């Protein structure tokens, strides 16, 4: 169970969700993907493939073979049907771990004998959401062969079963084709319908110029993003291109996830003399430093062949100065030409760095963003909505910007920069203020603006990390408010120079600036003013919102074949009903420097202000109550 019921003082039942993450089976080596400089142990996967340095085929085939060999801990009931000479015998066993290529079963001695004698073995089980990579959740009915057996007790065996075809191939044939056909049809239908509706806007343009102009701009912006997002292609891997990389992990009160983050950053399939990791703790007041020290010591003990002692270190700030100060301190310590920022609750794919650096083969490239997936997708409805939103935001929106080398936000979970650009703009970044107020968040957008002003920025879809997203609406709303404030501030700054970029990239940027800012006014006009004033039901506007939500969900289905696609529609409705109205608040509170989701210095300062006001209010109430008490006593004395 992932839900706990908690009884509060007012007898209300609250749901407390536990994060659901993929449970991978640990390798014998803690640094299984790091090249061994002694050459005593190679980076072979369980299928015995070559190392990346001497692989002669397509490098993507090598990475795919590694992914196929990845095993996940599960608890499946697996129905095993053994056929021999036309006779079938079935029994239920336990699946304890699974990969794309096979499954490990726990079975009895009696059933082991049946399987050994069988001419054909059929396995039936269900891949439940959250137990394997997204898009593989389905019911499976597949033939398999016995690959290995191990006796664990007198009456019990472990049996490794190899599927006759990888699950990815099986999924593609079983459900991938029809999902592809359905999503393709829907994409064409939705796009055509939107175009027809906007053609209508042109016809009726003279009746309400501003409204129909907004409709045309919004439609052009949205459809162009999807078009260029689909046209986007990542930069392929060049095995010989391995520039030096320093990974910086700023940490503040992240004791739950920091260990996993550190290990994922150092456990990269990348030359050991070209990669270092620096953890900067920003004076955490929980057990983060203890966890960091514990993890680093564990990695130091993993063996001298990985040079961990030379490549991994940590810094503890004497006082809490904020995320920017932590990253700036790490950049000064970095020894390599490229610097990667990784959030302390984000986990890198083993090939993330190798993929992330590829666009830097272009000497004019200044920064590159990787793709961020949601690690805790299947925790609850909120995390599922965010999962779809993240995927479309990166795979479509950022990819569309990358088509013109003008990505406007190199996102915090995984972004790479040329170190010289960071150091050149370090002071301006640290001391950034807007209308007299110091900027404490939006560090990724702010640094992106410094880069984008004079360099190209891009997006590498194959450089993947996963991050923990809020599972509570209260935390999520605070995060979104912070993001909107930073988006508004940095977009206004970027607007000063984006006109110098490629014409279509510039036009797309300014359209993307106008659409969300004007959206609340347009929604109020269509859903409130028009019905009340003219008595007209806003059918066309509601159809437009439905088409927008369908477009997001269908794109998720087309690109990912995931069952979470329906939550794209739910997110769009939630956005229109709730998140959209944060924008007007952001207009008048963009100067605020509090995070809302963690106790930064600005948050502590704001908290003290609130406490002071509360104490002053209580003092006034107490003074007032005493005054009334004296007056009542005087009246009683007079009457007597």
N, C-alpha and C positions, 0 to 999 in steps of 0.2 A: 504493500500500500504506500502511496506517495502523499496521502492527505492525512493530516492529524486534525482531530476536532478538539478545539479548546473552548472551555466554558468561561466566559468573562463575568465580571461583577454584575452586569445587568442581564445576565442569563441569555445573552445572545451567543450563537454558535459561530465561531470564526474558522475559516479554513486556512491551514498552514501547509503550503506545498513544499515538498522536498524536491530539489533539482534532480531531473532524470538525465543522465549523461551516458554516452556510450562507454561500456566497460570492456576495455581491451585487455587481452591476455598478455601479461608482462613477459618480456623476453628474458632469457637467462642473463643477458648483459643489460645493464641500465642504460648504456650508450650504444645500443644495437646498430644505429645508423651512422655513427661516426667512423670515418676511415681509420684503420689501425696502422700507424706509421711503421710498426715492426713487421707488418705483413704476415704475422703469425696467425691472425684471424681475419678473414675477409668479411665484407658486408654482404654475405649471401643470405638470401631469404630461405624459407623452409623448402622451397622448390629447387634450391641449388643453382640459382641463376648467377651470371657473372657479376663482377663489380662494375660500377658505373664508369670507371676509368678505362676498362678494357672491353666494354660492351661494344660489339661491332654493328649491331642493328640499330633500329630507331630507338632513341633514348626514351621516348614515351612508352615503348613496349617494356623497357626495363622498369620504369616507374609503375606501370600497370601490374607487372609480375610481383612487385613488392606489395602493392595494394591487395592483390589477390591472396597473398600469403598472410595478410593481417587477420588475426583471430579475435573474436569477441566473446566474452563470457555471457552465457544465456541460461535460461531455465525453460527448455522446451519439452513438451510431450511429443515424442516422435513415434508414429505408427510404422512399424517395420513389417513388410510383406515379403516372405521368402517363397520363391517358386522353384519347384524341382519336379521335372517330368510331368508338368501340367498340374501338379498339386500345389495349392497355396496355403501357407500358414502365416498368421499375423499375430503380432504382440506389440505392446507399448513399452518403449524404453525412454530414458532421459537423455536429452541433448544438453551437454554442459559447455561446449564452446563451438563456434562456427566461423567459417571464412567463406570467401567466394567459391573456393574450390572443394570444400568438404566440411564434415561435421563430426565431432567426437561424441560417441554414445557411451552411456553407462548401462551395461546389460548383464544378465545372469549367465552362469556357465551353460545352462540348458539351451538358452537362446543363442549363445555363441556357437554351439555345435550345429544348430539349424542354419545359421548364416554361412558357416564354412562349407556346408554341403549343398547350398542353394546354387541354382544355375543363374538366377536373377534376383536382385534385391531392389525393392521399391520403398522409398521413404516418403512419408506424408507428415508435414508439420506446418506451423504458421510462424512467419517472421513477424513478431509483434513490433509496433512502433517504438523506436528508441533503442532497439537492441542491435541494429545494424545501420549502416549509413542510409540517410534519407533517400527514399525512392525505391527501396527494396522491400518495404512492408507488404506482405502478400501471403497467400496460402500456397504451399509448395508441394508438388507431387513429382518426384524426380528419381530416376534410377541412379544407383551408386554401387561402387565396388569396395570391398574391404582392402584397406591400405596397410593397416598395422593393428596389432592387438597387444594389450598389456594386462596381465593378471594383477589385480590390486588386493584381492583377498581370496579365500578358498572358494567362494561362490560367486565372485563378481569380477567382471572384466571391463576394461576400457577399449573401445573399438573405434579406430579412426576410419571414417568412410569418405571416399573420394567421389564427388559427383561426376557423372558422365559428361556434363557440360557446366561451365561456371555459372553461378547464380545470376550474374549480370546478363549473360546470353539468354538464360532461361527467362528472366524478367522481361527482356526485350521482346522475346517471341510471345510470351503469355499475355502481357498487358501493355508493353511499350508501343506496339504497333497501333492498337486501337486508340490508345491515349494520344499518340502522335496524329492520327487521322482526325480525331475529334477536336483536338486543340488547334490543328491547322485550319480546319473548317471554321471554327469559332473565331479565330484570329482574323481570317478573311472577311467573315460576316460582320464582326464588330467594327473593323476598320472601315469597311464600305458604308456601314450605317452612320458612323461618325462623320465621314466625308459628306454624305448626303445631308445630314443635319446641318453641317457648316455651310453647305451650298445654299440651304434655306436661309441661313444667317445673312448671306450676301444679298439675297433677294429682298429680305426685310430690313436691310441695314439702315435705310433712310428713316425708318420709324423710331429707332432707338440706337443711334450711332455708337454710344459708349458701351452699351450692353452687348451688342452684336460684335463689336470690335474685340471686346474681351473674349467672347466665345470663340472667335476665329483664332486669336492669339493662343488661347489655352489649348485648342485642338491641334494647331500646328506644332506647338511646343511638345505636347504629349506624343503625337504620332511620329514626329521627327526623332525623339529620344528612342522610341522603340525601333524605328527603322535603322538608325545608326548603331543601336545596341546589338541588333541581329547581324549587322554587317561587320562588327568588331572581330578582330582576330588577335590573339595574344602573340607575343614575341616568342618564337621557338627557342628551346635550350641549345646553347653552344657549350659543349662540355669543356672546351678550352678557355671559356671566358669566366674566370673566377676572381673578380676583384676583391680586395680586402674589405671585410665587413665587421663593424662593431655594433652589437645589439645592446640597446639600453632599455632597462626595465625599471621605470619609476614605480615605487611602491609606497602606499599609505594605507595602513589598516587592512591588509589583504591576506591575513593568516590562513584563510581557507583555501586559497587558490595559488598562492605564490610559489609553492614547491613545484606544482605541476607546470607552471609557466616557465620556471628556470630550466627544468629538465627538457622541456620541449624546445627551448631555444638553443641549448648546448648540444642536443641530440639531433644534429643536422647532417645530412649527407653532403658535406662540403669540406674542402681541404682544411685540415686542422690548423695550418699555419696562416690561414686567411680568415679565420673567424674567432672573435672574442665576445664574451658576454659580461656586461657590467650591470649590477643591480644597485639601484640607488634608493635607499629607504629614507622617506621624508619625515623622520622623527615619529614613527608610528607609536601609538599608545596601546596597541594590543600585542600579540605574540609574533608579529611578522618577522622581527629581527631574529628571534629564536628559530623560526622556521627556515629563514634564509641561511643562517649559520649551519643548521642541521643538514640542510640539503647540500650546501657547498662542501661540507666535510664528507658527506656520503659520496659525492662526485669525485672529490680528491682521492678517495680510497678505491675508485673504480679501476685504477691501473695507470701506470706512467705512459703507456702507449698512446693515450689520448691527450696528453699535455694539458690536462684540465687546470692544473695549478698555474700555468702560464696564461690561460685563456679565460679564466672565470674569477671575478672578484666582486666585492660589494663595498658600498660607501654608505655610511649612516650620517645623515644631516644632523647637526647639533640642535637645530630648531626647525619647526615646520615652516617651510617657506613657499610651498606650493609645487605643483607638478612641473611648471616651466623651469623653476630653479633646479629641481632635481635633474631634469633632462639636460639643462645647460651644464651642470656640474659633470654629468656623464660624458657629454660631448667634449669637454676639455680633457678628460682622461682617455678618450678613444684614440687608438693608434692607427686605425685603418681609414681609407679614403671615403668609404661609404658608411653612413650611420643609420641604423634601423631602430625606430621607436616601436616598442611592444607594450601594450597595457598589461598590468599585473594580473588580470583575470582572463588573459587570452592565451591560447595554446596553438603552437605552430605545427603544421604538417612537416614531416621530415625533409621534404623537398621545397619548402616554402622559400628559403633564402636563395637556393640555386635558381629558382624561377624568378624571384623578385628582382634580381640584379640584371636580368637580360636586357631590359630596355636601355640600360646605361651604356650599351654599345654605341648609342647615339651620343656624341660628345655634348650636344645641346640639352640633353635630358638632365633635369635638376632634381626631380623627385618622382617616386612611383608608389602607388598604393596597391596593396594586396587585397584579396577578397576575404571578407569576414562572414563566416557562417555562424549560426546560433548553436552553441554547444548544448544548451538545455531546452531544445525545441519542444520536446514532448512532456514538459512539466505541467502545463495547463493551457487554456485557450489563449491567454495573453502572450505566452512565449511562442505559441504556434503562429499567431498573427505577426509577431515580430520576425519570426523566421522567414516568412514570405516577404515581408517588407525589406528585410536586410538583403535577401537574395536579389530582388528586383532593383533595389537601390544600387547594388554593386554591379550585377551582371548586365543590367540594362542602362541605368542612369550614368554610372561612372564609365561604363564601356563606351557609351555614346560620346561622352566628353573626351575619352582617350582616343577616339577616332580622329580627333583634331589636335591631339597632344595638349589638351587644356583642361585637365581634371581640377576642379575647383576646391576639392577637399581630400587631402591625403589622410585618410582616417586613422585615428589613434591606435586601434588594435594592432595594425601592421602597416607601417609606411617607411620607405627608405629615402634618404636624402644624401646629397654630396656634403661631406663634412665642411668643406670650405664655405658653403652657403650658410650653414648654421652658425659657424663662428663669425662670419662677416656680419650677420644680422642679429647676433646674440643679444647685444645690449638693447637694441630697438625692440626685440621680442620680449625680453624680460621687463622692460619699462613701458610697454605698450599701454596707452590710455585712450579712452574715447569720450569726447566731450567732458574732459576733466576727471573721468572715473577710471581707475586702474583696472585693466583686463586680467581676470584671474582664471577664466576658463576659455574654451575655444582655442586652445593652444595649437591643435592640428590645423584648423582653418587659418589661423594667424600665420603660422609658419608656411603654409601652402601659398598664401598671398605673397610672402617675401620671395618664394621660389618662382611662382608663376609670373611675377612682374618682369623677370629678365630671362627665364628659362622655360623649357617645356616640362610638362607634368603628364604622367600616364598612369595606366591601370593594368595590372597583370592578373588575369583571372585564374591562372594556374598556381599562383602563390597564395595558398589558403591558410587561414587561421580560423579558429573557432573561439567564440567569446561567450561569457555568461551575461545574459540579459535579465532585466528586472522581472520578477514573477509576481510582484505586488503592484496593483494599479497606482497606489499612492507614490511609490518610488518611481514608477515609470513616468507618471505625469510630471514629477519634479525634473526628471532627466530631460524630458521633451521640452519643458519650458527653458531649461538651460541651453539646450541645443538651438532653440528658436532665437533666443537672445544673441547667441554667438553667430548664428547664421545671418541675422539681420545686420549686426555690426560689421562682420567681415565681408558681406555681400556689398554693402555700401562702400567699403574701402576698395574692394576689387573693381567696383564699377568705374573707378577713376582711371583704370588702365586696361580693362578688358576690351575696350574699343580698338586697341592696337593689335589684337590677336586676329587670327584668320576670320574673315567676314562671317561665315556661317556660325563659328564658335561664339563670336561676339553677339550676334543676333540671338542665338539660343540662350546665352547667359542673361541678356536683358529681358527676354521673354520669361525666363525662369525666375527672374527677380520680381517682375510685375504680377505674375499669376498668383502666387501665394499671398502677397501683400494685399491685393485687391479682393481675394476670395471671400473673406467674411462679409464685405459690403455686397458683393454679388449674390451671395447666398441669402442674406437678409432681404435684398430687393426682390428676389424671385420667390422665396418661400413665405415672406410676410407682407411686404408692401404691395405686390401685384395682386395676391388673393384678397387682401383687405380692401384695397382701393378699387380694383376693377372686378372683383368677384370671379377671377379666372383661376382655375386649378392649374398649378405649375407642372403639367404632365411632361412637357418637353425637357424641363430642367431635371426632373427626377429620372427620366429615361437616360439623360446624359450622365448622371451620377452612377446609375446602374451599369452603363456601358464602360465607364472608367474602371469600376470595380471588377467587371468581367474581364477587361483587358489585362489587368494585373494578374488575376487568378489563372487565366488561360495561358499567359506567358510562363507562369510558374509550372503549369502542367506540361507545356510544350518543351521547356528546357530541362526540367528536373524530373518529370514523371512522378512527382510526389503526391501523396494523398493529402498533404497539407494545403493544396491549392485553394480549397474552398475558404480557407481563413484569409486569403487575400481580399475576398469580397467583404468579409466581416471587418477587416482592418479599414477598408475604405469607408464603410458606414460609420465605424467608430471615429475615424478621422473627421468626417463631416459633422458628427454629432458632438464630439468632445474636443479633439486636438485642434481643430480649425480655430476655435475660439481662444486658444492661447496666443494666437498671433496678435490680436489687438492689445492684449496684456503686455506682450513683448515690446510693442511699439512704445509704451509709456514706462516700461521698467527695464529696458535694455541695459541701463547703467548699473543694474544690480550685479554684485560680484560674488554672491553666494552660490554654492553648488546645489544645496538642498538634499543631496543624497549622501553626503559625508561631511564630517566636521572639519572643514578647512579653516584656516585663520579667519577668513571673511565670515564663515558660518558661525564660528565661535563669537566673533564680534557682534554679529547680528543677534545671536542668542542672548548675549549679555544685555543688549539694548532692550530686547523684549522682556527679559527678566526684570530689568530696572523699571520699565514702564509698568509692569504688572505689580511690582512692589509699591510704586508711587500711587497706583490706582487703589490698591488695598489700603494704603495709609490714609488716603483721602476718604475712602468708605468708612474706615474705622473712626476717623476724626468726626465725620458726619454723624455716625451712629452715636458717638459719645455726646455730641452736641444735642441730638434729639432726646437722649436719655436725661440730660441735665434739664432741658426744657420741660419734659414730662414730670420730672421730680418737683420742679418749681410750681407747676400747675396744681399738682396734688397737694403740696404744702399750703398754697393759697386757698384752695377749696376748704381745707380743714380749718 
